[in-house]
Amino acid sequence: MASFASLHFQTPLHLSDSHHTFSKPKQFHFKTLAVRGLARRRTGRQRYPSEKKKLERVTKTLVEEVKRKDEGLWRLSKLSVPVHNDPGKDFLGISEGLLEAIAKVLEFPVPTMLPQEVFSVVRKSFDARKQLKEPKFVYTVDMDVQKLLKLQPRTWDFISQLEPKIGAIEHMPSEKVFDDLIHVIRDCKHRRSVNGSNEVGPKVYSGKPVNATFFRKPKVAVVGSGPAGLFASLVLAEFGADVTLIERGEAVEQRGRDIGALIARRLLSSESNFCFGEGGAGTWSDGKLVTRIGRNSDSVQAIMKTLVHFGAPEKILVDGKPHLGTDKLIPLLRNFRQHLQSLGVNIQFGTRLDDLIIQDSQIVGIKCSDARDGCHSDTRNLMFDRVILAVGHSARDVYRMLLHHNVNLMPKDFSVGLRVEHPQELINSIQYSSLASEVRDGRGKVPVADYKVVKYVNEENVEPTNTSGELNRSCYSFCMCPGGQVVLTSTDPSELCINGMSFSRRASKWANSALVVTVSLQDFGALECHGPLAGVEFQREFERRAAIMGGGNFVVPVQTVTDFLDNKLSSKSLPTSSYRLGVKASNLHELFPPHITQALQHSLLKFNKELPGFICEDALLHGVETRTSSAVQILRDGDTYESTSVRRLYPIGEGAGYAGGIMSAAVDGMYCGFAVAKELNLYEGDVESVLGKAQNTGFVKY
């Protein structure tokens, strides 16, 4: 899909004569700031001699490793098909235009003579960058050589001349088939039974006299039903553990009704909302499945195949920027839940974690209560052999509870900012120019246009009382929701924070994205926020400010982009907003410290160079976006996933500071599930041999 740039912009929608204002930098006094773009990768003649030599060595090695060109698969990447020659974004087969691109790589003279059935599409994305002569679909395709030679023997002369080329042509001696996680685990269990080990689990004592010991399934509690908790539960349940899944929020059916009450009647349920409930915060979002931990890795492919198993469209396996949308996530989660229950998982919705039961620095159980009872008067003690903590980044009460038990926590960097909203037609025009008419509310030939922009800001003594020396900040668009809406993600009525969401077709008339700036310990200290929860208090400070600025009742303070750059209160009528609980014209300069506000202003000016027309009177900024990722990291062992301070406690996922989105959280939960299963003697062997080496997820942006 289109990424950083666009085609030549023609006739921007709703641009006023005031556009020339933004060519006058003297209006904005940012003398202490400088912004630069991302360094581009050197290619072709721009490569250094050392880089060219290294590339030659790698290429030579690849050529030498190909033993039999007539066996296995050849993977052909970067196959370009002009948009006018392609059936469109929803077609995942082999078109005539794609055959022409394949024939060009093979140097085969007659594309129509290539049998379509020997090719399979691995990846399809859309590229509409402005430096291109025309927009195109870009494919990665696998070619079955033996089948090709059988159906079209005369292609051998061309296959025999084929050589590997980094990033474009790759030879695979055998086809690598990715399976869903359920079948991966059952294959592991089958191999174990063949090897003669039939134990269900380790010997566990019942608490009775020693001579009354017995074998039983180990009991594991998983707290949180977001992606990390769901996949940890799935792994352990499939391996035979007795799993109890505890979720403070409600199942998706009831959660949908609670969110409806919030939107229609301003009734915020503190336990079941946009952040808490089955599926986690990602359920009512865009359902993005993009990740920076290796799209083609075994672990990510296992997660993707599992999602398809539970009802996700197979298109996500091929789409260059896969997403589900809330409407697709809800039935998927229902299927996931039913499978867990069929394995014997005890799922307890509306159940709040109140405390940990710790003896001799080792967890032995948890205290929980009915989340629907605001008094939490029915506290229950539940005993477990292991506890997996998979809470989300908004479970601030859990952080405080962990701190009370001296669990090792540390503040981590994250980002804060505003959410900007444009008419989707404008973004389509910026990115696609005359091709924008092909979007057709998500049903057209090309995808609904999105964008992703990153800039860096160098601050040199911007605020002498707040910073010292030079500080590098990243300013970027985050969680862009084409054809979406701005939604409330507050979990406390005295605080106001927002996010974006969209449905699978992305058919709304608005496009929104967070525009955020990285913040760190220096920023926290400037507001007298200290200690492990400094970042959490930093977030709450701006959420409270936004709530006061909006006047309460979940009304969001807003300002047009043009007025934000001019630092003036919007006096004209505001453009329409997708936010359904009301907006109020405000001066958003009163929200953040000057150095953050200035960084946002400078970023907008730079974004407008990447996306001409981004700055316009129809662009509306909403405050405030603070929960881009967890403000806390719960320290754990890198191999066992166990807390460094409390044995048998396993902090995972985004809330623990080890993921940044649906996919990375799911992968983290999956690896933790394997690690715990291995410790409990439910699984033997090396997880890396099954799923590859775990990636260092840490702080991962969407």
For each residue, the residues with C-beta under 8 A, 3 or more apart:
1: 125 126 127 320 321 447 450
2: 5 6 126 127 128 129 135 431 432 447 449 450 451
3: 127 129 451 452
4: 129 451 452 453 610
5: 2 129 130 131 610 611
6: 2 9 128 129 130 430 431 432 433 451 610 611 612
7: 128 129 130 132 135 431 432 433 435
8: 130 433
9: 6 12 429 430 433 612 613
10: 429 433 434
11: 429
12: 9 15 426 429 430 612 613 616
13: 423 425 426 429 613 618
14: 423 426 616 617 618
15: 12 19 613 616 617
16: 19 616 617
17: 20
18: 21 562 617
19: 15 16 22 615 616
20: 17 23 24
21: 18 24 27 562 565 566
22: 19 565 605 608 615
23: 20
24: 20 21 27
25: 28 30 605
26:
27: 21 24 565 566
28: 25 565 601 602 605
29:
30: 25 33 598 601 602
31:
32: 459 460 461 462 598
33: 30 457 458 459 462 598 599 602
34: 457 458
35: 455 456 457 458 475 602 603 605 606
36: 455 456 458
37: 454 455 456 606 610
38: 454 455 456
39:
40:
41:
42: 46 47 48 51
43: 46 47
44: 47
45:
46: 42 43
47: 42 43 44 51 52 55
48: 42 51 52
49: 52 53
50: 53 54
51: 42 47 48 54 55
52: 47 48 49 55 56
53: 49 50 56 57
54: 50 51 57 58
55: 47 51 52 58 59 166
56: 52 53 59 60
57: 53 54 60 61
58: 54 55 61 62 166
59: 55 56 62 63 164 165 166
60: 56 57 63 64
61: 57 58 64 65
62: 58 59 65 66 164 166 170 171
63: 59 60 66 163 164
64: 60 61
65: 61 62 164 171
66: 62 63 69 163 164 171
67: 173
68: 71 72 173
69: 66 145 159 160 162 171
70: 145 146 149 156 159
71: 68 145 146 173
72: 68 145 171 172 173 174 175
73: 142 143 144 145 171 172 174 175
74: 142 143 145 159 162 169 170 171 172
75: 122 140 141 142 143 169 170 171 172
76: 79 102 105 140 141 142 143 168 169
77: 123 139 140 167 168 169 170
78: 138 140 167 168
79: 76 98 101 102 105 138 139 140 141
80: 101 127 136 137 138 139
81: 85 86 95 97 98 100 101 136 137 138 139
82: 85 86 97 134 135 136
83: 86 126 134 135 136 137 435 438 445 446
84: 134
85: 81 82 95 96 97 100
86: 81 82 83 91 95 97 98 136 137 445
87: 90 91 93 95 445
88: 91 444 445 446
89: 124 126 137 445 446 447
90: 87 315
91: 86 87 88 95
92: 121 124 314 315 318
93: 87 116 121
94: 98 99 116 119 121 141
95: 81 85 86 87 91 98 99
96: 85 99 100 111 112
97: 81 82 85 86 100 101
98: 79 81 86 94 95 101 102 119 121 139 141
99: 94 95 96 102 103 111 112 114 116 119
100: 81 85 96 97 103 104 111
101: 79 80 81 97 98 104 105 139
102: 76 79 98 99 105 106 108 111 114 119 141 143
103: 99 100 106 107 108 109 110 111 114
104: 100 101 107
105: 76 79 101 102 168 169
106: 102 103 114 155 158 159 162
107: 103 104 158 161
108: 102 103 111 113 114 155 158
109: 103
110: 103 113 114
111: 96 99 100 102 103 108 114
112: 96 99
113: 108 110 152
114: 99 102 103 106 108 110 111 118 119 148 152 155
115: 118 147 148 151 152
116: 93 94 99 119
117: 147 151
118: 114 115 143 144 147 148 151
119: 94 98 99 102 114 116 141 142 143 144
120: 141 142 144
121: 92 93 94 98 124 139 140 141 318
122: 75 139 140 141 142 318
123: 77 139 140 318 319 320
124: 89 92 121 137 138 139 140 318 319 320
125: 1 137 138 319 320 321
126: 1 2 83 89 135 136 137 138 320 446 447
127: 1 2 3 80 132 135 136 137 138
128: 2 6 7 132 135 431 432 435 446 449
129: 2 3 4 5 6 7 132
130: 5 6 7 8
131: 5
132: 7 127 128 129 135 136
133:
134: 82 83 84
135: 2 7 82 83 126 127 128 132 432 435 446
136: 80 81 82 83 86 126 127 132
137: 80 81 83 86 89 124 125 126 127
138: 78 79 80 81 124 125 126 127 320
139: 77 79 80 81 98 101 121 122 123 124
140: 75 76 77 78 79 121 122 123 124
141: 75 76 79 94 98 102 119 120 121 122
142: 73 74 75 76 119 120 122 172 175
143: 73 74 75 76 102 118 119 148
144: 73 118 119 120 147 148 175
145: 69 70 71 72 73 74 148 149 159
146: 70 71 149 150
147: 115 117 118 144 150 151
148: 114 115 118 143 144 145 151 152 155 159
149: 70 145 146 152 153 155 156 159
150: 146 147 153
151: 115 117 118 147 148
152: 113 114 115 148 149 155
153: 149 150 156
154: 157
155: 106 108 114 148 149 152 158 159
156: 70 149 153 159 160
157: 154 160 161
158: 106 107 108 155 161 162
159: 69 70 74 106 145 148 149 155 156 162
160: 69 156 157
161: 107 157 158
162: 69 74 106 158 159 169
163: 63 66 169
164: 59 62 63 65 66 169 170 171
165: 59 168 169
166: 55 58 59 62
167: 77 78
168: 76 77 78 105 165
169: 74 75 76 77 105 162 163 164 165
170: 62 74 75 77 164
171: 62 65 66 69 72 73 74 75 164
172: 72 73 74 75 142 175 176
173: 67 68 71 72
174: 72 73
175: 72 73 142 144 172
176: 172
177:
178: 298 301 302 304 305
179: 183 184 187 302 305
180: 183 184 302 305 306 308 309
181: 184 185 231 234 235 238 302 303 305 306 670
182: 185 186 234 238 306 309 339
183: 179 180 186 187
184: 179 180 181 187 188 302 690 691
185: 181 182 188 189 235 238 239
186: 182 183 189 190 238
187: 179 183 184 190 191
188: 184 185 191 192 683 685 690
189: 185 186 192 193 238 239
190: 186 187 193 194
191: 187 188 194 195
192: 188 189 195 197 683 684
193: 189 190 196 197 198
194: 190 191
195: 191 192
196: 193
197: 192 193 684
198: 193
199: 202 215 681
200: 215 216 217 240 682
201: 204 215 216 217 218 240 241 680 681 682
202: 199 218 680 681
203: 213 215
204: 201 213 215 216 218 385
205: 208 210 213
206: 212 213 214 216
207:
208: 205 212 213
209: 212
210: 205 213
211:
212: 206 208 209
213: 203 204 205 206 208 210
214: 206
215: 199 200 201 203 204
216: 200 201 204 206 242
217: 200 201 240 241 242
218: 201 202 204 241 242 385 386 680 682
219: 241 242 244 383 384 385 386
220: 236 241 242 243 244 384 385 386 387 388 676 680
221: 243 244 246 365 366 382 384 386 387 388
222: 225 229 232 233 236 243 244 245 246 388 390
223: 229 246 353 366 387 388 389 390 391
224: 228 229 246 247 280 389 390 391 392 395 653 655
225: 222 229 230 233 245 247 249 277 278 279 280 347 390
226: 229 230 279 280 281 282 390 392 653 654 655 665
227: 230 231 279 280 282 653 659 662 663 665 666 669
228: 224 231 232 390 652 653 654 659 665 666 668 669 672
229: 222 223 224 225 226 232 233 245 247 280 388 390 652 653 669
230: 225 226 227 233 234 245 279 336 340 666 669
231: 181 227 228 234 235 303 306 666 667 669 670 673
232: 222 228 229 235 236 388 390 652 669 670 672 673 676
233: 222 225 229 230 236 237 243 245 340 345 673
234: 181 182 230 231 237 238 306 336 339 340 670 673
235: 181 185 231 232 238 239 669 670 673 674 677
236: 220 222 232 233 239 241 243 673 676 677 682
237: 233 234 240 241 243 340 343 344 345
238: 181 182 185 186 189 234 235 343
239: 185 189 235 236 673 677 682 683
240: 200 201 217 237 682
241: 201 217 218 219 220 236 237 676 677 680 682
242: 216 217 218 219 220 344
243: 220 221 222 233 236 237 340 343 344 345 346
244: 219 220 221 222 345 346 347 348 382 384
245: 222 225 229 230 233 340 345 346 347 348
246: 221 222 223 224 348 351 353 366 368
247: 224 225 229 250 276 277 278 347 348 349 350 351
248: 271 272 276 350 351 352 353 371 395
249: 225 255 271 272 273 276 277 278 349 350 371
250: 247 253 254 255 258 271 272 277 278 349 350
251: 254 255 277 278 334 337 349
252: 255 256 277 278 279 283 329 330 333 334
253: 250 256 257 334
254: 250 251 257 258 272 349
255: 249 250 251 252 258 259 272 273 277 278 283
256: 252 253 259 260 330
257: 253 254 260 261
258: 250 254 255 261 262 269 272 273 277
259: 255 256 262 263 273 274 284
260: 256 257 263 264
261: 257 258 264 265 267 269
262: 258 259 265 266 267 268 269 273 274 488 554
263: 259 260 580 581
264: 260 261
265: 261 262
266: 262 553 554 581
267: 261 262
268: 262 273 488 490 491 493 554
269: 258 261 262 272 273
270: 273 491 492
271: 248 249 250 276 350 352 371 372
272: 248 249 250 254 255 258 269 276 277 350 371
273: 249 255 258 259 262 268 269 270 276 277 489 490 491
274: 259 262 281 284 487 488 489 499 501
275: 280 281 392 394 489 491 627
276: 247 248 249 271 272 273 392 394 395 491
277: 225 247 249 250 251 252 255 258 272 273 280 283 349
278: 225 247 249 250 251 252 255 283 333 337 349
279: 225 226 227 230 252 282 283 329 333
280: 224 225 226 227 229 275 277 283 392 654 665
281: 226 274 275 284 285 392 393 394 489 499 654
282: 226 227 279 285 287 329 661 662 665
283: 252 255 277 278 279 280 287 326 329 330 333
284: 259 274 281 326 487 501
285: 281 282 288 326 479 481 499 500 501
286: 323 325 479 481 484 500 501 502
287: 282 283 323 324 325 326 328 329 504 662
288: 285 321 322 323 479 661 662 702
289: 304 307 316 322 323 324 662 663
290: 295 321 322 323 661 663 702
291: 294 295 300 661 663 664 667 700
292: 664 700 701
293: 297 299 300 663 664 667 695 697 700
294: 291 297 299 300 695
295: 290 291 300
296: 300 301
297: 293 294 300 301 692 695
298: 178 301 302 690 691 692
299: 293 294 302 303 667 670 671 691 692 694 695
300: 291 293 294 295 296 297 303 304 663 667
301: 178 296 297 298 304 305
302: 178 179 180 181 184 298 299 305 306 670 691
303: 181 231 299 300 306 307 663 666 667 670
304: 178 289 300 301 307 308 312 316 317 322
305: 178 179 180 181 301 302 308 309 317
306: 180 181 182 231 234 302 303 309 310
307: 289 303 304 310 311 312 316 324 332
308: 180 304 305 311 312 313 314 316 317
309: 180 182 305 306
310: 306 307 332 335 336 339
311: 307 308 328 331 332 335
312: 304 307 308 316 324 328 332
313: 308 316 328
314: 92 308 317 318
315: 90 92 318 319 322
316: 289 304 307 308 312 313 319 322 323 324
317: 304 305 308 314 322
318: 92 121 122 123 124 314 315
319: 123 124 125 315 316 322 323
320: 1 123 124 125 126 138
321: 1 125 288 290 447 450
322: 288 289 290 304 315 316 317 319
323: 286 287 288 289 290 316 319 504
324: 287 289 307 312 316 328 329 332 504
325: 286 287 328 329 502 503 504 505 506
326: 283 284 285 287 329 330 501 502 503 504
327: 330 503 504
328: 287 311 312 313 324 325 331 332 504
329: 252 279 282 283 287 324 325 326 332 333
330: 252 256 283 326 327 333 334
331: 311 328 334 335
332: 307 310 311 312 324 328 329 335 336
333: 252 278 279 283 329 330 336 337
334: 251 252 253 330 331 337 338
335: 310 311 331 332 338 339
336: 230 234 310 332 333 339 340
337: 251 278 333 334 340 341 347
338: 334 335 341 342
339: 182 234 310 335 336 342 343
340: 230 233 234 237 243 245 336 337 343 345 347
341: 337 338 344 345 347
342: 338 339
343: 237 238 243 339 340
344: 237 242 243 341
345: 233 237 243 244 245 340 341
346: 243 244 245
347: 225 244 245 247 337 340 341
348: 244 245 246 247 351 368
349: 247 249 250 251 254 277 278
350: 247 248 249 250 271 272 370 371 372
351: 246 247 248 348 368 369 370 371
352: 248 271 368 369 370 371 376
353: 223 246 248 366 367 368 391 398 401
354: 366 367 368 369 376 379 401
355: 366 367 401
356: 363 365 366 367 387 401 402 405 646 649
357: 363 364 365 366 367 381 383
358: 361 362 363 364 405 646
359: 362 364
360:
361: 358 645 646 647
362: 358 359 646 647 648
363: 356 357 358 366 384 386 387 646 647 648 649
364: 357 358 359 383 384 648
365: 221 356 357 381 382 383 384 387
366: 221 223 246 353 354 355 356 357 363 381 382 384 387
367: 353 354 355 356 357 379 380 381 382
368: 246 348 351 352 353 354 379 380 382
369: 351 352 354 373 376 377 378 379 380
370: 350 351 352 373 376 378
371: 248 249 271 272 350 351 352
372: 271 350
373: 369 370 376 377 378
374:
375:
376: 352 354 369 370 373 379
377: 369 373
378: 369 370 373
379: 354 367 368 369 376
380: 367 368 369
381: 357 365 366 367
382: 221 244 365 366 367 368
383: 219 357 364 365
384: 219 220 221 244 363 364 365 366 387
385: 204 218 219 220 648 680
386: 218 219 220 221 363 648 650 676 679 680
387: 220 221 223 356 363 365 366 384 648 649 650
388: 220 221 222 223 229 232 650 652 669 672 673 676
389: 223 224 398 634 649 650 651 652 655 656
390: 222 223 224 225 226 228 229 232 652 653 655 656 669
391: 223 224 353 395 398 653 655 656
392: 224 226 275 276 280 281 395 653 654 655
393: 281 627 629 630 631 654 655
394: 275 276 281 489 491 627 655
395: 224 248 276 391 392 398 399 655
396: 399 400 491 533 536 540
397: 400 401
398: 353 389 391 395 401 402 655
399: 395 396 402 403 409 532 533 536 632
400: 396 397 403 404 533
401: 353 354 355 356 397 398 404 405
402: 356 398 399 405 407 409 634
403: 399 400 406 407 409 532 533
404: 400 401
405: 356 358 401 402 646
406: 403 645
407: 402 403 634 643 645 646 649
408: 634 635 643 644 645
409: 399 402 403 532 533 632 633 634 635
410: 532 632 633 635
411: 521 524 531 532 533 534 535 631 632 633
412: 535 629 630 631 632 633 657 699
413: 518 519 520 521 699
414: 518 519 535 628 629 630 631 699
415: 474 476 478 514 516 517 518 519 628 629
416: 516 517 519 538 539 542 592 596 624 625 626 628
417: 478 514 515 516 517 596 600 624 625
418: 514 515 516 588 600 621 622 623 624 625
419: 486 498 499 500 512 513 514 515 621 622 623 625
420: 512 513 514 515 561 619 620 621 622
421: 486 510 511 512 577 578 619 620 622
422: 426 427 510 511 512 614 616 618 619
423: 13 14 426 427 509 510 511 575 618
424: 427 428 448 449 482 483 508 509 510 511
425: 13 428 429 436 509
426: 12 13 14 422 423 429 430 511 613 616 618
427: 422 423 424 430 431 449 450 451 482 511
428: 424 425 431 432 436 439 448 449
429: 9 10 11 12 13 425 426 432 433 436 613
430: 6 9 12 426 427 449 451 611 612 613 614
431: 2 6 7 128 427 428 436 449 450 451 611
432: 2 6 7 128 135 428 429 435 436 438 439 446 449
433: 6 7 8 9 10 429 436
434: 10 437
435: 7 83 128 135 432 438 446
436: 425 428 429 431 432 433 439 449
437: 434 440 444
438: 83 432 435 444 445 446
439: 428 432 436 442 444 446 447 448 449
440: 437 443 444 445
441: 444 448 483 505 507
442: 439 448 483 505 506 507
443: 440 505 507
444: 88 437 438 439 440 441
445: 83 86 87 88 89 438 440
446: 83 88 89 126 128 135 432 435 438 439 449
447: 1 2 89 126 321 439 450 482
448: 424 428 439 441 442 482 483 506 507 511
449: 2 128 424 427 428 430 431 432 436 439 446 482 511
450: 1 2 321 427 431 447 480 482 511
451: 2 3 4 6 427 430 431 477 480 513 610 611
452: 3 4 476 477 480
453: 4 476 477 603 606 607 610 611
454: 37 38 474 475 476 477
455: 35 36 37 38 474 475 476 602 603 606 607
456: 35 36 37 38 472 473 474 475
457: 33 34 35 472 473 474 475 517 599 602 603
458: 33 34 35 36 470 471 472
459: 32 33 462 467 470 471 472 473 595 599
460: 32 469 470
461: 32 464 467 468 469
462: 32 33 459 466 467 471 594 595 598
463: 466 467 526 593 594 595
464: 461 467 468
465: 526
466: 462 463 522 523 526 593 595
467: 459 461 462 463 464 471 522 526 595
468: 461 464 522
469: 460 461
470: 458 459 460
471: 458 459 462 467 522
472: 456 457 458 459
473: 456 457 459 517 518 599
474: 415 454 455 456 457 517 518
475: 35 454 455 456 457 515 516 517 518 599 600 602 603
476: 415 452 453 454 455 515 516 603 701
477: 451 452 453 454 480 513 514 515 607
478: 415 417 513 514 515 516 625 628 701 702
479: 285 286 288 499 500 513 514 628 702
480: 450 451 452 477 500 511 512 513 514
481: 285 286 484 485 500 501 502 506 511 512 513
482: 424 427 447 448 449 450 502 506 511
483: 424 441 442 448 502 503 505 506 507 508 509 510 511
484: 286 481 500 501 502 503 506 508 510 511 512 578
485: 481 500 501 502 508 510 512 578 579 580
486: 419 421 498 499 500 510 512 556 577 578 579 622
487: 274 284 498 499 500 501 579
488: 262 268 274 496 497 498 554 556 579 581
489: 273 274 275 281 394 497 498 499 627
490: 268 273 493 495 496 497 543 547 554
491: 268 270 273 275 276 394 396 495
492: 270 495 543
493: 268 490 554
494: 544 547
495: 490 491 492 540 543 544 546 547
496: 488 490 543 544 546 547 550 554 556 623 624
497: 488 489 490 539 543 546 624 625 626 627
498: 419 486 487 488 489 556 579 622 623 624 625
499: 274 281 285 419 479 486 487 489 514 625 627
500: 285 286 419 479 480 481 484 485 486 487 512 513 514
501: 274 284 285 286 326 481 484 485 487
502: 286 325 326 481 482 483 484 485 506 508
503: 325 326 327 483 484 506 507 508
504: 287 323 324 325 326 327 328
505: 325 441 442 443 483
506: 325 442 448 481 482 483 484 502 503
507: 441 442 443 448 483 503
508: 424 483 484 485 502 503 578
509: 423 424 425 483
510: 421 422 423 424 483 484 485 486 577 578
511: 421 422 423 424 426 427 448 449 450 480 481 482 483 484
512: 419 420 421 422 480 481 484 485 486 500 578 622
513: 419 420 451 477 478 479 480 481 500
514: 415 417 418 419 420 477 478 479 480 499 500 625 628
515: 417 418 419 420 475 476 477 478 600 603 604 607 621
516: 415 416 417 418 475 476 478 625 628
517: 415 416 417 457 473 474 475 596 599 600 603
518: 413 414 415 473 474 475
519: 413 414 415 416 523 524 535 538 596
520: 413 523 524
521: 411 413 524 525 534
522: 466 467 468 471 525 526
523: 466 519 520 526 527 538 593 596
524: 411 519 520 521 527 529 530 534 535 537 538
525: 521 522 528 529 530 534
526: 463 465 466 467 522 523 593
527: 523 524 537 538 541 593
528: 525
529: 524 525 534 535 537 538 541
530: 524 525 534
531: 411 534
532: 399 403 409 410 411 632
533: 396 399 400 403 409 411 536 537 631 632
534: 411 521 524 525 529 530 531 537 538 631
535: 411 412 414 519 524 529 538 539 631 632
536: 396 399 533 539 540 631 632
537: 524 527 529 533 534 540 541
538: 416 519 523 524 527 529 534 535 541 542 631
539: 416 497 535 536 542 543 626 627 631
540: 396 495 536 537 543 544
541: 527 529 537 538 544 545
542: 416 538 539 545 546 591 592 624 626
543: 490 492 495 496 497 539 540 546 547 624 626
544: 494 495 496 540 541 547 548
545: 541 542 548 549 590 591 624
546: 495 496 497 542 543 549 550 556 557 591 623 624
547: 490 494 495 496 543 544 550 552
548: 544 545 551 552
549: 545 546 557 584 586 590 591 623
550: 496 546 547 553 554 555 556 557 583 584 586 623
551: 548 555 584
552: 547 548 555
553: 266 550 581 582
554: 262 266 268 488 490 493 496 550 581 582
555: 550 551 552 581 582 583 584
556: 486 488 496 498 546 550 577 579 581 582 583 584 622 623
557: 546 549 550 583 584 585 586 588 591 622 623 624
558: 570 574 577 583 584 585 586 588 620 621 622 623
559: 563 564 569 570 585 586 587 588 620 621
560: 563 564 570 574 575 617 618 619 620 621
561: 420 564 565 604 614 615 616 617 619 620 621
562: 18 21 565 566 615 616 617 619
563: 559 560 566 567 568 569 570
564: 559 560 561 567 588 589 600 601 604 621
565: 21 22 27 28 561 562 601 604 605 615
566: 21 27 562 563
567: 563 564 587 589
568: 563 571 587
569: 559 563 585 586 587
570: 558 559 560 563 574 585
571: 568 585
572: 617
573:
574: 558 560 570 577 583 585 620
575: 423 560 617 618 619 620
576:
577: 421 486 510 556 558 574 583 620 622
578: 421 484 485 486 508 510 512
579: 485 486 487 488 498 556 582 583 622
580: 263 485
581: 263 266 488 553 554 555 556
582: 553 554 555 556 579
583: 550 555 556 557 558 574 577 579 620 622
584: 549 550 551 555 556 557 558
585: 557 558 559 569 570 571 574
586: 549 550 557 558 559 569 590 623
587: 559 567 568 569 590
588: 418 557 558 559 564 591 592 597 621 623
589: 564 567 592 594 597
590: 545 549 586 587
591: 542 545 546 549 557 588 597 623 624
592: 416 542 588 589 596 597 600
593: 463 466 523 526 527 596 597
594: 462 463 589 597 598
595: 459 462 463 466 467 598 599
596: 416 417 517 519 523 592 593 599 600
597: 588 589 591 592 593 594 600 601
598: 30 32 33 462 594 595 601 602
599: 33 457 459 473 475 517 595 596 602 603
600: 417 418 475 515 517 564 592 596 597 603 604
601: 28 30 564 565 597 598 604 605
602: 28 30 33 35 455 457 475 598 599 605 606
603: 35 453 455 457 475 476 515 517 599 600 606 607
604: 515 561 564 565 600 601 607 608 614 615
605: 22 25 28 35 565 601 602 608 609 615
606: 35 37 453 455 602 603 609 610
607: 453 455 477 515 603 604 610 611 614 615
608: 22 604 605 611 612 613 614 615
609: 605 606 612
610: 4 5 6 37 451 453 606 607 614
611: 5 6 430 431 451 453 607 608 614
612: 6 9 12 430 608 609
613: 9 12 13 15 426 429 430 608 616
614: 422 430 561 604 607 608 610 611 619
615: 19 22 561 562 565 604 605 607 608 619
616: 12 14 15 16 19 422 426 561 562 613 619
617: 14 15 16 18 560 561 562 572 575
618: 13 14 422 423 426 560 575
619: 420 421 422 560 561 562 575 614 615 616
620: 420 421 558 559 560 561 574 575 577 583
621: 418 419 420 515 558 559 560 561 564 588
622: 418 419 420 421 486 498 512 556 557 558 577 579 583 625
623: 418 419 496 498 546 549 550 556 557 558 586 588 591
624: 416 417 418 496 497 498 542 543 545 546 557 591
625: 416 417 418 419 478 497 498 499 514 516 622 628
626: 416 497 539 542 543
627: 275 393 394 489 497 499 539
628: 414 415 416 478 479 514 516 625 701
629: 393 412 414 415 654 657 660 699 700 701
630: 393 412 414 633 654 655 656 657
631: 393 411 412 414 533 534 535 536 538 539
632: 399 409 410 411 412 532 533 535 536 655 656 657
633: 409 410 411 412 630 656 657 658
634: 389 402 407 408 409 643 651 656 657
635: 408 409 410 643 644 645
636: 640 641 642 643 644 650 651 656 658
637: 640 641 642 643 644
638:
639: 675
640: 636 637 675 679
641: 636 637 650 651 652 671 672 675 676
642: 636 637 647 648 649 650
643: 407 408 634 635 636 637 646 647 649 650 651
644: 408 635 636 637
645: 361 406 407 408 635
646: 356 358 361 362 363 405 407 643 649
647: 361 362 363 642 643
648: 362 363 364 385 386 387 642
649: 356 363 387 389 407 642 643 646
650: 386 387 388 389 636 641 642 643 672 675 676
651: 389 634 636 641 643 655 656 657 658
652: 228 229 232 388 389 390 641 656 658 659 665 668 669 672
653: 224 226 227 228 229 390 391 392 656 658 659 665 668 669
654: 226 228 280 281 392 393 629 630 657 658 659 660 661 664 665
655: 224 226 389 390 391 392 393 394 395 398 630 632 651
656: 389 390 391 630 632 633 634 636 651 652 653 659
657: 412 629 630 632 633 634 651 654 698 699
658: 633 636 651 652 653 654 664 668 697 698
659: 227 228 652 653 654 656 664 665 667 668 697 700
660: 629 654 664 665 697 699 700 701 702
661: 282 288 290 291 654 664 665 700 701 702
662: 227 282 287 288 289 665 666
663: 227 289 290 291 293 300 303 666 667
664: 291 292 293 654 658 659 660 661 667 668 695 697 700
665: 226 227 228 280 282 652 653 654 659 660 661 662 668 669
666: 227 228 230 231 303 662 663 669 670
667: 231 291 293 299 300 303 659 663 664 670 671 694 695 697
668: 228 652 653 658 659 664 665 671 672 697
669: 227 228 229 230 231 232 235 388 390 652 653 665 666 672 673
670: 181 231 232 234 235 299 302 303 666 667 673 674 691
671: 299 641 667 668 674 675 687 691 694
672: 228 232 388 641 650 652 668 669 675 676
673: 231 232 233 234 235 236 239 388 669 670 676 677
674: 235 670 671 677 678 683 687 690 691
675: 639 640 641 650 671 672 678 679 687
676: 220 232 236 241 386 388 641 650 672 673 679 680
677: 235 236 239 241 673 674 680 682 683
678: 674 675 681 682 683 684 685 687
679: 386 640 675 676
680: 201 202 218 220 241 385 386 676 677
681: 199 201 202 678 684
682: 200 201 218 236 239 240 241 677 678
683: 188 192 239 674 677 678 687
684: 192 197 678 681
685: 188 678 689 690
686: 689 690
687: 671 674 675 678 683 690 691 694
688: 691 692 693 694
689: 685 686
690: 184 188 298 674 685 686 687
691: 184 298 299 302 670 671 674 687 688 694
692: 297 298 299 688
693: 688
694: 299 667 671 687 688 691
695: 293 294 297 299 664 667
696:
697: 293 658 659 660 664 667 668 700
698: 657 658
699: 412 413 414 629 657 660
700: 291 292 293 629 659 660 661 664 697
701: 292 476 478 628 629 660 661
702: 288 290 478 479 660 661
